[in-house]
Amino acid sequence: MNAVPPTSETPASVPLAASAAHSPARSAWTCSCCGGPWPCETIRARLLAEFRDRPTSLTVYLTGYFSAAVADLPVDLAGQLWDRFFAWTDEARQAVSPSGYDAGSWAVSQTRSKESR
């Protein structure tokens, strides 16, 4: 995999708006504050709160960091990194909505909502 290293303009180099203290320490991708794997539990909670009504935006936001982590860390960790960066977002959505997050149903409900205005 020939990943392009992140530059100063990529999301991975921009501190989190939620908390600069819990930003990723590259190239190990640990939390600069608590030392756990980034995104740590603290930043996950803050991101969930910040992106509560915008789950797709959270995924897009994390994708920039995920891409940089894949470039920095060994290729054999790619599956683990996917879980680390994205699996918890689905689990959190299901905890909030026990029926699970269904993008298709959400899109239909948004369209109907706009049509009824």
C-alpha positions, -999 to 999 in steps of 0.1 A, spaced: 0 0 0 15 33 -11 -2 57 13 6 94 9 20 107 42 -3 133 59 6 169 54 0 199 77 -33 203 59 -47 169 66 -72 163 93 -48 142 113 -26 172 120 -54 194 131 -62 193 169 -96 181 178 -121 209 185 -135 188 213 -103 186 233 -67 194 222 -56 176 254 -68 142 240 -53 146 206 -34 117 189 3 114 195 18 103 162 33 80 150 22 56 177 -14 69 176 -18 70 214 -37 97 233 -14 126 242 -32 129 275 -40 95 289 -17 73 268 -43 49 256 -50 39 220 -64 69 201 -93 77 199 -94 71 237 -126 67 257 -126 104 267 -124 117 231 -149 91 220 -174 104 245 -167 140 235 -170 132 198 -203 114 203 -216 144 221 -203 168 195 -216 148 165 -247 134 182 -271 145 155 -246 140 126 -234 104 126 -222 106 90 -202 137 98 -185 118 126 -175 90 102 -161 115 77 -142 133 104 -127 101 117 -118 90 82 -91 116 80 -75 104 112 -79 68 101 -61 74 68 -32 90 86 -30 62 111 -30 36 84 -1 55 68 18 56 101 13 22 115 21 -13 101 -2 -27 75 -11 -58 95 -29 -35 120 -54 -22 94 -83 -44 106 -77 -35 142 -75 2 133 -109 0 115 -124 -14 147 -106 12 168 -117 42 147 -152 31 136 -168 1 153 -175 21 185 -195 46 165 -220 20 154 -222 4 189 -229 39 204 -257 46 178 -273 12 187 -272 20 224 -290 53 217 -314 37 192 -319 0 202 -334 -7 168 -301 1 153 -291 28 129 -306 24 95 -293 50 70 -320 41 45 -348 46 70 -332 78 82 -329 92 47 -366 84 40 -377 100 72 -357 132 64 -372 134 29 -407 130 43 -400 156 69 -389 181 43 -419 173 21 -444 180 49 -430 215 56 
